[in-house]
Amino acid sequence: MQIWLGVLVILVMVYLLAKRYETRMVLFGAGMVMAIIAGNPMGAFASFTKALQDWRIMEPIVAAMGFAMVARVTTCDKHLIGVLANSLRKAGPLLIPAAVFVTAAVNSSLTSAAGVAAAVGSILIPLLMAAGVHPSAAASAVMAGTFGSNYNPGHVHTVLVAELAKKTSMDVLAVQSLPLTIALVIGAVSLTAVTYYLKENKGYEMKTSQAASDLDGLKINYLYALIPMLPLLILILGNTVVPIVKMPVSHAMLIGVLAALVVTRSNPAKISEAFFKGFGESFGQIFGVIVTAFVFVDGMNALGLIKALISVMTTSPAIAKLAAALGPWVLAVISGSGEAASIAFNKAVSVHASQFGLDTIHMGSMATLSGAIGRTMSAISGATIICAGFAGINPLEIGKRNAPGMVIALIVTYLILMH
């Protein structure tokens, strides 16, 4: 009886997420209700405390987001976007896929999908429209690149999967980078094909009022533009050809902060304030989702739901593989959030991957990418709404154009990671 009540709670949770109720509130509330049904209402509070103490997950995430805020305050992010935007102007018939990859490149260092949609979209969407690209296609191109954040070793999902697998973030990226890259290519090619089919690749005449760009009057400083990518370069080199600079993610992010201070000659107090502002926001926004997801998962544990789920999956590894691909994807499409879906699945199921005859990194990466792919084709995600706002269109237009490529990308990602 308890298990069926738990299933009902989960269905209500999915409904509330689809209706865009606050994610952390819904996850914590669902976990609390299940703990009460299990006869241990204080268990939810104990799970909350335990999750807060997991500094191994928290440290790289808050450091990465603190650095991202420093890059924004010093305008280093704008210079990086400016360099990439200048390259985009020379893309010619490859304008649409180039916009996807430019967005993904920026997103690899500034990991918030909504933040990148705002920073990049305000520049690239008017630029594409000025080149004759239809607003719907321009907005879709930027949106299609907003899961490049998974290249970042400090990204929440990379860190979580690494912790579950008892490996490093770079170990996860070694597995995840190929399917991620292929998924981005598929999304870009598919969107280009859709754009050409709809004849939206050229001929649009932009109104003067739409031509505003954050880059107007900006003199590009290439040293500034390098700063947002510096921690990523350090981590890649340290784990490949220059082992002497191998270091934790948080240390690379702090070096990036110090480099931004030296290069931009900003007020140290301003840099410190920006870093800890990003630090605090990530704790509340991103780590908060992880904490409440842990409460939700422990609620499922208390009712025996996870044990029952694992029992079903161990009878057929094929079911486990499909669940990793379809579960986070479906929830991300209907809720607009890839975070809650992937985090909850990885904490509840991927941690037991060996029982299904699977590798934790492969299963965790599948859940991570399926959630990101689902969010990228969702009409109600925050990043989609932001892109639609810059283009002056209905968000549904973005979802429709990106959906074919994202569905194909999901299938190919599944074939790479789960076989």
N, C-alpha and C positions, 0 to 999 in steps of 0.2 A: 504493500500500500504506500509506504514511504517513497519508494522509487517512482511510482506513478505521480505522486504529488510533486516530486522533484522535477519530473518531466513537464508538468503543468507550469511550474515556476519558470523553467527555462523558456517555454513557449511564450509566456507573458513577457519575459525579459526581451526576447527577440522582437516582439511586437512593440514594446516601448522604445527599443533602439531604432526600429524602423520609423517610429513616429518622432525621432530625433529628441527624445528626452535625454537629459545629461548623462553621459556614458558612465562616469564614476559613481554617480548616485544609483543608477540602475544595477550596476555590477555589485556594489556593496549591499544594496537592498535585497537583491536575489540571494546573495550569500547569507545574509542575516536571516531571511525567511527560511532557507533550507536548514540553517543551524537550529532555528527554533523548532522546526518540524522534527529534527533529529533529537530534540530534547536537550540541546546544549547551546542555549542562546549566547553564552559568554564565549563560545568557541570562535565566533566571528571576530570578536575583539582580540582574542589571542592570535588569530591569523593575521589581523591587521598589524599587531605589534611585531610579529615574526617577520613579516614582509618588509616593514620599515627598517629592520636591522640588517637587511641584506645589502651591505655597502658594496659588495663585489659587482652587483648589477648597477647600483646607483652611481658609483664614482665615474665611470666613463661617459654615462649619459649626461649627467649634469655638467661635466667638464666640456663636452662637445657642444652643448647648447649655450654654455657661457661664452665659449669662443665664437660661436655664430653671432651672438649679440655684439661682441666686440667688433667683428667684421662689419656688422651693419652700422654701428655708431661711428666707426672710423671711415665709413664709405668705401672700404676695400671691396665689399661685395658689389657695389655699383661699378667700380672700375673693372672688376672681373666680367661682369655682365656687359660692360661697354666693349671690352676686347672681343668677347664672343659675338656680340651684336654686329660689330664691324666685319667680322668674318662671315656672318650670316648674309650680309648684303651682297656678297660675292657668290652665293650659293646657286643662283640661277634656277634651273628647273628642279634642283634638289632643295628648294627653299623649305618645304614642309618637313622632310626628314631632318634637315639641318636644325630647324627650330626645336624639334623633339630632342635631339642630342645636346644642343646648347642648354636646354632646360635641365636635362639629366646631369650634365656636367656641373652646373651650379648647384643642383640638388645634392650632389655627392658630398659637397662641403657644407652646405646650409640645409640641414636635413628635414626641416618642417615643410610638408607638402603645401600647406596653406601659405606659409611665409614665402616660399619660393614662387608660388602662383602670384602672390602680390608683387614681389620684387621683380621677377622676370616678366610676368604678364603685363605690367604697366609699361614696359619697354618694347617687348617683342610683339605683342598683339597689335599695337598701333603701327609698328614697323612692317609687319606682314600685310596689314590692311593697306598701308601706303604703297606696297608693292603690288597691289591688285588682288590679294587673297581675300576671299569672302570672310566676314567676321566669324562665322561658325567654324570654318576650317582653321582660322588663325588661333582661336581660343582652344580648339581641340588639340592642336599641335603642342601648345604649351602644356596642357593637361596631360598629354600622353607621355611627357618626360618626367612627371612628378613622382616616379618611383625609383629614380636614380639614387635616392637617399640610401638604398640598400647596399651601395658600394662603400659606404662609410663605416669603418670598424667601430665607431662609437654610437652607431644607430641602435635604438632600443632593441629591435628584433635580433640583430646580429649579436649583441651582448647577451641577450637572454638565451639564445640557442647555444652560444659558446659555454655559458654557465651550466646549462642542462647537460651538455655533452662532455663537460670537464675538459674543454679545449680552449684555445684562444680565439679572439675575434678574427684574426687573420686565417686561422684554420677554416672557419666558417666561410669566409670570403673566397678561399681557394675552391670550395665546392659550389658556392652560390654565384660567382661572377659570370661563368659561362652561360647558364640558363637565363640569368638576368640580362646579359647583353643581347642574347638571342631574342628574348621577349621584347626588349626595346626596339630592336631592328624590325621584328614582325609588326609591332604596333606602328612604327613609322612608315613602313612600306604599305601596310593595309590602309592607313589613313590617307597616304598619298594617292592610292588607287581610288579610294572613295571620293576624295576631293576632285580628281580628274574626271571620274564618272559623273559627278554632280556638276562638273564645269565650274568649280569654285576656286580653281587654282590661279585664275587671272581674270581681269576685267572689272574688278570691284573698284568703284570710285569713292574714296573716303571723304567724308565731310571735314571741313577745316577744323571744326571743334573737336574732332576725334584724333587730331594729329599730335597732341601734346605728348612729350616724351621726357622721362626723368633724366635723359642723357643730354638734353639741350644745354649747350654751353659747357659741358664737362670735358676737360682736357685729360685724356687717358694717361694714367701713371701706371706703367707696366709692373713696377715693383709693388705698388699697392694691389694690383690685380693678382699677383702671385700669392699674397698672404693667405687668402681663404683656402688655397690648395696646399699650403705648406705642411700642416699636420698629416694630411693624407699621403703626401710624398714621403715624409719621414717614415711613416709606418710601413709603406710599401717597400722602401729601400731597406729598412731595418730587418724586414722579414724575407728579403731576397738577396740582393747583392752586397749590402753593407751591414753585416750583422752587428758591427760595433755600435750602431745607432739604434739597435732594437730596444724598444721601450714600451711601457703600458700606454694605452690610448690616452688616458688623462694627462700623462706627461707630455705627449706630443701636442695636445691641445694647449697646454700651458706655454710651451715653446712658441706656439702660434700667437698667443696673447702677447708674449714679450716681444716677438718680432713685429707685431702690429704697433706696439708702443714705440719701438725704436724707429721703424720705417716712417710712420706717420707723424712722429714727434708730438703726439697728443698729450694732453694733461693726464698724468698717471692716475689722478683721482677719478677722472672721467672713465678711463679704461677699467679701473677696479670696479667702479659703480656699474658699468655695463656688463662686465663679466658676472658679477654676483646677481645682477638682475636676471640675466639669462639663466644662471645657475638656479635661482629660485623659481623662475617660471617653468623650467623643465621639471623641477621637483614636483610642482603642483600639477602641471598639465600632463607630462609624460610618465614620470614615475608614479604619479597618482593613479593612472590607469593600471599600471602593473600591480600596485598594492591592492586595489579593489578587485582586480582580476584574481589575485591570490585568494582573497576572501571568498570570492565566488567559487573557485575551484575547491577550496577546503570545505565549502558547504556541500558541494557535490560529493566529495569524499565521505562526509559525515552520513549522507543518505545511502551510500553504497553505489551511487550512480557511476562513478568512474570504474569501480571494480566490475560492475555489470558490463560497462562499455568495453573494457579491456577483454573481458571474457568472450564477448561477441567477436571482437577483432582478432583475437588469437586463434579463433577457429578458421579464419580466412584472412590472411595478410592482404588480399586484394581489397577487402573492405576497409582496412586501415589506410591503405594507399589512397583510395578514393576519398575517404573522409578527410585526409590531409589536404587534398586538392579542392574538394567541393565545399566542405564545411565553412572555412574562413572566407572563401570566395562569395558564396551565397549571402552570408551575413554582411559582408562588406558592401555588396551591391545594394542590398535593401536598407542598410543603416547608414551608408556613406562613410563608415570608419573601418579601416583595415587594422587599426591598432587593437581594439578590444577583441576582435575575432581571432587574430593570429596569436596574441598573447595568451588568451584563455585556452586555446587549443594546444599550444605548445606546452604550457604548464600542466595541463590535464592529461594529454595523450602522448606528445612527442617524447616526454621524459621516459616513457615506457616503451620506446621504439624497439629495443632489443627483444622484447617479448613477442613482437610481431615478425621477427626476423629482419628488421630494418635498422638502418644506422640513424642515430639521433640527429646528426647534422643534416643528412639528406631529408629526413622527415620534417625537421624543424624549418629547413629552408623552403620546402614545398609549402608549408602552412604560411610562412612569411610572405612568399611571393604571390601565393594565391589571394591572400588578403589585400596586398598592394594592387594586384591586377584588378580585383573586384572593385576596389575603391576608385581606380582610375577610370572605370566605365560607369561609375555611379552618378546619377544626375543630382544627387542630394548631398554629395560630399562638400566640405567647406571649400576645398581648392577648386572644385568645379564651379561653384557659385561665384567665387572671386573672378575666375577667368571669364565666365559668362557676363559678369558685370562690366569688365573692361571692354568686352566686345559688344555689349548692348543686346544680348540675345537671351533666349530661354535656355537654362542649364540642360534641359532635356536634349537639345541639339548637339551638345558635346557628347553626352552619353551615347547617343545613337551613332555618331561617327566613329567613336573609339571602340564601341562594342565588338565589331567583327574581328579586329586585330587582337583585342584582349582575350577573346574566347579562343582564338587560334594559339595565342601565346600561352594560355593556361594549359592547353592540350600538349603543346610541345614541351613546356616546363615539366609537366607530369611525366612525359616519356623519358626525359633526360634524368630527372632526379629519382623517380620511383621504379626504374627498370635497370 
